């Protein structure tokens, strides 16, 4: 860890182990291990894995996906807060804070089910075998396909160069611009590349696992990086015989829309739901579970690169590298007994799950529930000066809600918090149309 970073963060963010999502359709078919985000400031890779999980379907074969290997660095948009994680595979002190994570990655790579590995990175400039300009040359890593050696004897899919040639051809058939052309980069690691000897792919090679890396250029906008990464993934699947389909046409324009999907939301601690987009920059007096490590608070979303970052006495809600909102928390005990609530929306009685986002045109009313009280943030009962109001049994219209207390910039979404005594029981959101 650098001196500057140590000063900036007196208490560094603790390492966070990665998630693994297994997509398995045929135990007799090949298994690909797909990984991104070993450096937290390379968003092309972990946004590509995220898009793959959200929009691809495996028809025949198996894909194990690690959306982001280095989640704690991703949350801080930092290459590696405990030094470069991709240089820890040759040797590592057991006292290294990331030692358990490296051990976990190694176990995953060497798992008997895994037949091949594809590791996604973002690199500078555009790789060329010979020097052409400061942006294009052999010292650049962007837009290239990487292997450590030509073949891996005795391994299924050990014809590394042949497979990578097929992947590179697949990408180059669909270039956005000629300068984006991909070239194969064989690092010949075993012949003395001291840096690559420390990397994840060479660890795999030494353990008889075919490993490939794809680099997308940091000169490109995010959606174009993801475009090239997904072309590489598709090429890899084709080469090893895994059948797939996707629910969109692969173009940068469509990827921009999907990455910035305004319908995405996140469920926090099984009790709270928030839309990812359109939130106010700061959410005040926001309930979070007491005496729970922030990294251990359960998050559920279609997006797999969401996290909570403790910073400046706040909790930042992150989607990949993007800051979605800053939370000023009220830590409290959570009650998990309440599963649903009854309410009226525009005069129609319904039952809603805890948590939910509900739409209303005119008004809503939370029906009284014995043993629980309701607090609608932004609504004040006329004449009520109590600090703990119970606002159930009241018909509330949009004009009754103070816009500055909405959770969204547009002033349309209001939180309804339910309490059992001093415990927080859950939240629903009312979105006025």
Secondary structure, DSSP 8 states (H G I E B T S, - for coil): --HHHHHH-SS---------EEEES-TTS-EEEEEE-SSTT-HHHHHHHHHHHHHEEEEESEEEEES-S-HHHHHTT-S-TTS-GGG-SS---TTSTTHHHHHHHHHHHT-TT--EEEEEEEESSEE-SS--SSSEETT--SSEEEESSS--TTSTT--HHHHHHHHHHHHHTT-SSGGG--EEEE--GGGT-TTGGGSHHHHHHHTT-EEEEEEEETTS-HHHHHHHHHHHHHHHHHHHT-EEEESS---HHHHHHHHT-TT-EEEETTTEEEESSSB-SEEEEEEEETT--GGGS-EE-S-S-EEEEEETTEEEEEETTEEEEEEEEEEE-B-----EEEEEETTEEEEEESSEEEEESSEEEE---TT-EEEETTB--TT---SS---TT--EEGGGB-GGGSSBTTS-EEEEEEEETTEEEEEEEEEE-
